[in-house]
């Protein structure tokens, strides 16, 4: 299993999302495309209803604690309730280019 698949599986099990997208953005960084070290997560779930952004991120970080303690160097989190996601027109922000990337 790739790191992207591991992250995706753990988040799907923990949050039962209505939308989940995990993008490996390692290619945008100096580590290179095969590093599997930089990820962007877009996670939409009812579980986040009534929770502030920091609480949402803490929950995701807790689920991925082993990965974050290991090879995952960066994790961009975009966490929404279904209503927030709909207001965003089902679109998460693009990641900015990395100054160390290619």
C-alpha positions in Angstrom: 0.0 0.0 0.0 1.2 3.5 -0.7 1.2 6.2 2.0 -1.7 7.9 0.1 -3.8 4.7 0.3 -3.0 4.2 4.0 -4.0 7.8 4.8 -7.2 7.4 2.7 -8.2 4.1 4.4 -7.6 5.4 8.0 -9.6 8.6 7.4 -12.4 6.8 5.7 -12.7 4.4 8.6 -12.5 7.1 11.2 -14.8 9.7 9.7 -17.2 8.0 7.2 -16.8 11.0 4.9 -19.2 12.1 2.2 -16.2 13.2 0.3 -12.5 12.3 0.8 -9.6 13.2 -1.5 -5.9 12.5 -0.6 -3.4 14.0 -3.0 0.3 13.1 -2.9 2.0 16.5 -3.4 5.5 15.3 -2.9 6.3 16.1 -6.5 5.9 19.8 -5.7 8.7 19.6 -3.1 12.4 19.1 -3.0 11.9 15.5 -1.6 10.7 14.5 -5.1 7.7 12.6 -6.4 8.6 9.2 -4.9 9.1 10.6 -1.4 5.4 10.1 -0.3 6.0 12.8 2.3 3.7 15.7 1.4 -0.1 15.3 1.3 -3.2 17.4 0.8 -6.4 16.0 2.4 -9.8 17.3 1.6 -12.3 15.7 4.1 -16.0 16.3 4.3 -18.0 14.7 7.0 -20.9 15.3 9.4 -18.5 14.5 12.2 -17.2 18.0 11.9 -20.6 19.7 12.5 -20.3 22.1 15.4 -16.5 21.7 15.7 -14.0 24.5 15.2 -11.1 24.1 12.7 -8.5 23.4 15.3 -10.6 20.5 16.8 -11.1 19.1 13.3 -7.4 19.1 12.6 -6.6 17.6 16.0 -8.9 14.7 15.2 -7.3 14.1 11.8 -3.8 14.4 13.3 -4.8 11.9 16.0 -6.0 9.3 13.5 -2.7 9.8 11.5 -0.3 10.0 14.4 1.8 7.1 13.3 2.2 8.4 9.8 3.0 11.9 11.0 5.6 10.5 13.4 7.1 8.6 10.5 7.6 9.5 6.8 4.8 12.1 6.4 6.5 15.5 6.5 3.6 17.8 5.6 -0.2 17.5 5.7 -2.4 20.2 4.3 -5.9 19.8 5.8 -9.1 21.1 4.3 -11.9 19.9 6.6 -15.5 20.7 6.0 -19.1 19.8 7.0 -21.3 18.9 4.0 -23.0 22.3 4.2 -19.6 24.1 4.2 -18.4 22.0 1.3 -21.6 22.8 -0.7 -21.0 26.5 -0.1 -17.5 26.2 -1.4 -19.0 24.6 -4.6 -17.3 21.3 -3.8 -13.9 22.9 -4.3 -10.8 23.0 -1.9 -8.1 25.6 -2.3 -5.1 24.8 -4.4 -1.8 24.3 -2.6 0.8 27.0 -3.1 4.0 26.2 -4.9 6.9 25.2 -2.7 10.1 27.2 -2.9 12.1 23.9 -2.6 10.1 22.2 -5.3 11.0 21.5 -8.9 
